Amino acid sequence: MVNQSKNEILEEIDDMSREDVYEILHELRVHQAELEIQNEELKEKQLGLEVSRVRYFDLYNLAPVGYLTISEGGLILDANIKAASLFDTCRSDLINNTITVFIEKENQDIFILKQRTLYSRKISVL
């Protein structure tokens, strides 16, 4: 029925009994009601996600301590406002930069070793 033209559908309906048409109509109404319920559930979940996003923004970006989200390779994926302030730069200068740029040369090897140890443990890091 999906790829049929309007005329083909009307011809098919003409060939159906009245009971079959009522049954299909009933099934369509039930399906419509189910879709409306699913739509409402999706709207509620979307609202919940938005609330979580705002809460995350407040917790991460407005924290009184500096936070960096760093990839396994040492790339800064995200930084909060306090971290940018501590590094005396803007957030956009931190993001997509490697963390080692901000570590003194003599301490970079120590950091890289600690980072490798952390990731080799296969622990879940938030």
Backbone torsions as a table, in degrees:
resi	resn	phi	psi	omega
1	MET	NA	-25.2	-174.7
2	VAL	-63.4	-42.9	-176.6
3	ASN	-94.6	8.7	-178.6
4	GLN	-83.5	151.8	176.3
5	SER	-77.8	166.9	179.9
6	LYS	-58.5	-43.2	-179.6
7	ASN	-64.2	-40.4	179.2
8	GLU	-63.9	-39.3	179.1
9	ILE	-66.3	-43.9	179.1
10	LEU	-62.2	-39.4	177.4
11	GLU	-63.7	-41.4	179.9
12	GLU	-64.7	-39.7	178.4
13	ILE	-66.0	-39.3	178.2
14	ASP	-59.6	-32.5	-179.0
15	ASP	-79.9	-10.1	-176.0
16	MET	-89.9	154.4	175.3
17	SER	-75.7	161.9	180.0
18	ARG	-60.6	-40.1	-179.7
19	GLU	-62.9	-40.5	178.9
20	ASP	-64.3	-39.2	178.9
21	VAL	-64.7	-43.7	178.6
22	TYR	-64.2	-36.9	179.5
23	GLU	-65.9	-44.0	178.2
24	ILE	-64.9	-41.7	178.5
25	LEU	-61.3	-42.8	177.9
26	HIS	-61.5	-45.3	179.8
27	GLU	-61.7	-40.0	178.1
28	LEU	-64.8	-40.1	179.0
29	ARG	-67.1	-39.3	177.2
30	VAL	-63.3	-44.8	179.2
31	HIS	-62.4	-40.1	178.1
32	GLN	-62.6	-42.8	179.0
33	ALA	-62.8	-41.6	178.2
34	GLU	-62.6	-42.2	178.8
35	LEU	-64.2	-38.5	178.0
36	GLU	-64.6	-39.3	177.5
37	ILE	-65.3	-45.1	178.3
38	GLN	-61.7	-39.0	179.0
39	ASN	-62.6	-43.2	178.2
40	GLU	-63.6	-41.9	178.0
41	GLU	-61.9	-41.7	178.0
42	LEU	-63.6	-39.7	178.1
43	LYS	-63.1	-40.8	178.7
44	GLU	-64.1	-42.9	179.4
45	LYS	-65.8	-38.6	178.5
46	GLN	-63.1	-41.3	177.6
47	LEU	-63.7	-42.2	177.6
48	GLY	-61.5	-40.1	178.1
49	LEU	-65.2	-38.8	179.0
50	GLU	-65.2	-41.0	177.8
51	VAL	-62.7	-42.8	178.6
52	SER	-63.5	-41.0	179.9
53	ARG	-61.6	-44.1	179.5
54	VAL	-64.5	-41.5	179.5
55	ARG	-64.5	-43.4	177.6
56	TYR	-59.6	-44.1	179.1
57	PHE	-57.0	-47.5	-179.0
58	ASP	-62.8	-45.6	-177.3
59	LEU	-68.5	-41.9	-175.4
60	TYR	-84.3	-57.8	-171.9
61	ASN	-73.8	-30.6	-177.1
62	LEU	-103.0	13.5	179.8
63	ALA	-64.7	149.7	179.8
64	PRO	-78.5	-1.4	177.4
65	VAL	-119.9	157.9	-179.4
66	GLY	-80.1	131.3	176.4
67	TYR	-122.4	137.0	171.3
68	LEU	-125.7	140.4	170.4
69	THR	-104.8	117.8	-172.8
70	ILE	-119.2	136.2	177.1
71	SER	-74.6	169.2	178.5
72	GLU	-59.9	-29.9	178.7
73	GLY	-83.7	0.5	177.7
74	GLY	91.5	11.0	178.7
75	LEU	-83.5	133.1	178.3
76	ILE	-78.1	115.3	-178.4
77	LEU	-91.2	-31.3	-179.4
78	ASP	-156.6	155.3	179.4
79	ALA	-149.6	143.6	177.8
80	ASN	-91.2	176.1	-175.1
81	ILE	-62.1	-41.6	-179.1
82	LYS	-64.9	-38.8	178.2
83	ALA	-61.6	-43.9	178.4
84	ALA	-60.7	-40.0	178.9
85	SER	-65.5	-42.6	179.7
86	LEU	-64.4	-35.0	177.9
87	PHE	-86.2	-0.2	179.3
88	ASP	54.4	48.9	179.3
89	THR	-150.9	175.8	176.5
90	CYS	-92.2	158.3	-177.4
91	ARG	-56.6	-40.2	-177.1
92	SER	-63.7	-25.5	176.3
93	ASP	-77.4	-22.0	177.7
94	LEU	-82.3	-45.8	-173.7
95	ILE	-65.6	135.9	-177.7
96	ASN	69.5	16.4	173.4
97	ASN	-107.2	156.9	177.0
98	THR	-83.4	143.7	-177.8
99	ILE	-63.0	-30.8	-177.1
100	THR	-64.7	-20.3	176.2
101	VAL	-61.1	-29.2	-176.0
102	PHE	-98.8	5.5	179.5
103	ILE	-110.7	135.4	-180.0
104	GLU	-57.5	143.5	-175.3
105	LYS	-49.6	-45.6	-176.0
106	GLU	-68.5	-14.5	179.4
107	ASN	-105.6	-5.2	-176.5
108	GLN	-63.9	-41.7	179.6
109	ASP	-62.6	-40.0	178.4
110	ILE	-61.9	-46.2	179.6
111	PHE	-60.6	-47.8	-177.8
112	ILE	-61.4	-41.0	177.7
113	LEU	-62.4	-45.9	178.8
114	LYS	-63.1	-40.3	179.7
115	GLN	-64.4	-44.4	178.2
116	ARG	-61.7	-40.3	178.0
117	THR	-61.3	-44.3	179.6
118	LEU	-59.3	-49.3	-176.6
119	TYR	-74.3	-23.8	178.9
120	SER	-73.6	-20.5	179.3
121	ARG	-76.1	-12.3	177.7
122	LYS	55.4	39.1	176.7
123	ILE	-93.0	157.0	179.3
124	SER	-81.7	120.8	-180.0
125	VAL	-115.0	129.7	179.9
126	LEU	-86.3	NA	NA
